[in-house]
């Protein structure tokens, strides 16, 4: 039953479970306090042209209107049931679970908490970006990403409260206590503690780090635990916009930079207030490598167990990508470091499930780079963006103790220190990017370092007033 006018909008019949309803309503003020403290700073009283989910039906999850962000209708929405039986692992063919099996309680809670922790983390990382938005269109998109991350937090907290009792309630409280980048109480995953101080960082984050989220959610959407599968299936419909913001944002930077390069005989866009393509590449190197770490270890007994138990599948496990949904006979070969040389290791496919998921992610990133490179080619600019090697700049896994260049060549520490700023954003790069971060809040106007979008939001024009500031109403 759809309870859209309830204190907590939902389609999970929350009103029929008074204990759960009271628990979530008691958590709600803490969430609002967190949002006011750690959400977008300086814009809480402005009216933003946002989409809000009101149902899971086609068209029902994308209703647009002006709303103040603290009044956004955060709710709990599960996609309709899509299957009755488990589609992979040792339990394939058995009935999906409506409750948490006792022997899998710890593993499921860990999965849900780790996913949940990323949602408020990204809001915290992006809380100051509105002050330097290049246009009202981009400002609105930032806030859309933020409120949907907040709704995704609600989706995970609902599962913790509903299925994990006191432990779940305590975990839900701790989600509002950790802080991105905090020295004593940081967020769980490394990339979500990285500062995001400019819009190039933001576009790279939504392109690469949010894209990791897409693949993690897609793997959980295959879960034998039906409430988790249905929750993440609906989250994926909203996540697509976040990836769009990142992919098109970088594309618009490239579009503008290549135009500026044609205006300068030396193709030096710094003279014209543009972002050099090689600098953009260094930011790509940073965020792509940080995002690869989010997939976990290459050889993972946890990943094998999650697959065997039916907790977490592969990307599009039931979508025709794989024929064998048991994965007991296959193996996976990957690179490792042995001394000062590279070697290969073969492991059972189940233990390589993190790598399998990561491979699908890499394919998606490569598709985006082809689109960006086509912009350069059409403008006659001899520059090609590349994804750095999976060995480059790794903080997790088999390559974390060794330095590599973006092509995957092993480097000694002295060479790495000398060449680092050729591969990753330097202090001078960051300072230059931030020197361009000047807000443009006039409808139809845009900062000089980025091109206008091809189309507006919800068929609106670019000069539509996507944000109505309280001090101007």
ChimeraX attribute file (.defattr): number of C-alpha atoms within 10 A of each C-alpha:
attribute: neighborCount
match mode: 1-to-1
recipient: residues
	/A:1	9
	/A:2	15
	/A:3	18
	/A:4	16
	/A:5	10
	/A:6	12
	/A:7	13
	/A:8	19
	/A:9	20
	/A:10	24
	/A:11	19
	/A:12	16
	/A:13	12
	/A:14	21
	/A:15	15
	/A:16	9
	/A:17	11
	/A:18	10
	/A:19	12
	/A:20	17
	/A:21	19
	/A:22	13
	/A:23	14
	/A:24	20
	/A:25	14
	/A:26	11
	/A:27	18
	/A:28	16
	/A:29	11
	/A:30	14
	/A:31	20
	/A:32	14
	/A:33	13
	/A:34	15
	/A:35	23
	/A:36	16
	/A:37	12
	/A:38	20
	/A:39	26
	/A:40	23
	/A:41	16
	/A:42	12
	/A:43	21
	/A:44	18
	/A:45	15
	/A:46	19
	/A:47	20
	/A:48	26
	/A:49	24
	/A:50	26
	/A:51	21
	/A:52	23
	/A:53	25
	/A:54	23
	/A:55	22
	/A:56	17
	/A:57	11
	/A:58	7
	/A:59	10
	/A:60	12
	/A:61	17
	/A:62	18
	/A:63	13
	/A:64	14
	/A:65	12
	/A:66	16
	/A:67	20
	/A:68	17
	/A:69	24
	/A:70	17
	/A:71	11
	/A:72	18
	/A:73	20
	/A:74	25
	/A:75	24
	/A:76	27
	/A:77	27
	/A:78	21
	/A:79	17
	/A:80	14
	/A:81	10
	/A:82	10
	/A:83	12
	/A:84	13
	/A:85	15
	/A:86	22
	/A:87	22
	/A:88	26
	/A:89	24
	/A:90	17
	/A:91	17
	/A:92	17
	/A:93	12
	/A:94	13
	/A:95	15
	/A:96	20
	/A:97	16
	/A:98	12
	/A:99	13
	/A:100	17
	/A:101	11
	/A:102	7
	/A:103	8
	/A:104	12
	/A:105	13
	/A:106	12
	/A:107	13
	/A:108	20
	/A:109	19
	/A:110	12
	/A:111	14
	/A:112	19
	/A:113	21
	/A:114	16
	/A:115	19
	/A:116	24
	/A:117	24
	/A:118	23
	/A:119	24
	/A:120	28
	/A:121	28
	/A:122	28
	/A:123	24
	/A:124	24
	/A:125	22
	/A:126	25
	/A:127	22
	/A:128	19
	/A:129	21
	/A:130	22
	/A:131	18
	/A:132	19
	/A:133	23
	/A:134	26
	/A:135	26
	/A:136	26
	/A:137	26
	/A:138	21
	/A:139	21
	/A:140	21
	/A:141	21
	/A:142	24
	/A:143	24
	/A:144	22
	/A:145	22
	/A:146	24
	/A:147	25
	/A:148	24
	/A:149	24
	/A:150	23
	/A:151	24
	/A:152	28
	/A:153	26
	/A:154	24
	/A:155	24
	/A:156	23
	/A:157	23
	/A:158	26
	/A:159	21
	/A:160	23
	/A:161	21
	/A:162	20
	/A:163	18
	/A:164	19
	/A:165	12
	/A:166	12
	/A:167	12
	/A:168	20
	/A:169	20
	/A:170	13
	/A:171	21
	/A:172	25
	/A:173	14
	/A:174	14
	/A:175	22
	/A:176	19
	/A:177	13
	/A:178	17
	/A:179	22
	/A:180	25
	/A:181	18
	/A:182	10
	/A:183	9
	/A:184	8
	/A:185	12
	/A:186	16
	/A:187	24
	/A:188	19
	/A:189	17
	/A:190	16
	/A:191	23
	/A:192	27
	/A:193	20
	/A:194	18
	/A:195	15
	/A:196	20
	/A:197	18
	/A:198	22
	/A:199	24
	/A:200	22
	/A:201	23
	/A:202	24
	/A:203	28
	/A:204	25
	/A:205	31
	/A:206	26
	/A:207	26
	/A:208	27
	/A:209	25
	/A:210	22
	/A:211	25
	/A:212	24
	/A:213	22
	/A:214	23
	/A:215	20
	/A:216	24
	/A:217	24
	/A:218	23
	/A:219	22
	/A:220	27
	/A:221	28
	/A:222	27
	/A:223	28
	/A:224	30
	/A:225	22
	/A:226	26
	/A:227	25
	/A:228	23
	/A:229	25
	/A:230	20
	/A:231	23
	/A:232	27
	/A:233	22
	/A:234	21
	/A:235	23
	/A:236	19
	/A:237	13
	/A:238	22
	/A:239	21
	/A:240	13
	/A:241	16
	/A:242	24
	/A:243	24
	/A:244	15
	/A:245	22
	/A:246	24
	/A:247	23
	/A:248	19
	/A:249	24
	/A:250	26
	/A:251	23
	/A:252	20
	/A:253	24
	/A:254	24
	/A:255	20
	/A:256	19
	/A:257	27
	/A:258	25
	/A:259	18
	/A:260	22
	/A:261	21
	/A:262	15
	/A:263	13
	/A:264	13
	/A:265	8
	/A:266	8
	/A:267	17
	/A:268	17
	/A:269	22
	/A:270	15
	/A:271	10
	/A:272	15
	/A:273	18
	/A:274	24
	/A:275	25
	/A:276	21
	/A:277	19
	/A:278	15
	/A:279	20
	/A:280	22
	/A:281	18
	/A:282	21
	/A:283	23
	/A:284	27
	/A:285	22
	/A:286	22
	/A:287	23
	/A:288	27
	/A:289	25
	/A:290	23
	/A:291	25
	/A:292	26
	/A:293	23
	/A:294	20
	/A:295	21
	/A:296	17
	/A:297	19
	/A:298	23
	/A:299	23
	/A:300	18
	/A:301	14
	/A:302	16
	/A:303	22
	/A:304	21
	/A:305	18
	/A:306	22
	/A:307	26
	/A:308	21
	/A:309	19
	/A:310	22
	/A:311	26
	/A:312	29
	/A:313	27
	/A:314	26
	/A:315	24
	/A:316	16
	/A:317	20
	/A:318	14
	/A:319	9
	/A:320	7
	/A:321	10
	/A:322	12
	/A:323	10
	/A:324	12
	/A:325	17
	/A:326	17
	/A:327	20
	/A:328	13
	/A:329	9
	/A:330	11
	/A:331	13
	/A:332	16
	/A:333	13
	/A:334	13
	/A:335	15
	/A:336	16
	/A:337	17
	/A:338	10
	/A:339	8
	/A:340	10
	/A:341	8
	/A:342	11
	/A:343	11
	/A:344	10
	/A:345	11
	/A:346	12
	/A:347	15
	/A:348	16
	/A:349	20
	/A:350	27
	/A:351	23
	/A:352	23
	/A:353	29
	/A:354	22
	/A:355	23
	/A:356	17
	/A:357	20
	/A:358	24
	/A:359	13
	/A:360	14
	/A:361	22
	/A:362	18
	/A:363	10
	/A:364	13
	/A:365	18
	/A:366	14
	/A:367	10
	/A:368	17
	/A:369	18
	/A:370	13
	/A:371	14
	/A:372	21
	/A:373	18
	/A:374	15
	/A:375	19
	/A:376	20
	/A:377	14
	/A:378	9
	/A:379	13
	/A:380	11
	/A:381	16
	/A:382	8
	/A:383	13
	/A:384	16
	/A:385	17
	/A:386	16
	/A:387	17
	/A:388	21
	/A:389	17
	/A:390	18
	/A:391	25
	/A:392	26
	/A:393	28
	/A:394	22
	/A:395	18
	/A:396	18
	/A:397	17
	/A:398	16
	/A:399	19
	/A:400	15
	/A:401	12
	/A:402	19
	/A:403	22
	/A:404	23
	/A:405	19
	/A:406	21
	/A:407	13
	/A:408	14
	/A:409	12
	/A:410	20
	/A:411	15
	/A:412	11
	/A:413	12
	/A:414	10
	/A:415	13
	/A:416	17
	/A:417	11
	/A:418	9
	/A:419	13
	/A:420	15
	/A:421	14
	/A:422	14
	/A:423	21
	/A:424	20
	/A:425	21
	/A:426	15
	/A:427	10
	/A:428	10
	/A:429	18
	/A:430	16
	/A:431	12
	/A:432	16
	/A:433	23
	/A:434	15
	/A:435	11
	/A:436	18
	/A:437	20
	/A:438	14
	/A:439	17
	/A:440	19
	/A:441	23
	/A:442	14
	/A:443	16
	/A:444	15
	/A:445	15
	/A:446	21
	/A:447	19
	/A:448	20
	/A:449	23
	/A:450	21
	/A:451	19
	/A:452	21
	/A:453	15
	/A:454	9
	/A:455	10
	/A:456	14
	/A:457	17
	/A:458	12
	/A:459	7
	/A:460	11
	/A:461	16
	/A:462	20
	/A:463	15
	/A:464	15
	/A:465	18
	/A:466	26
	/A:467	24
	/A:468	18
	/A:469	15
	/A:470	12
	/A:471	7
	/A:472	6
	/A:473	7
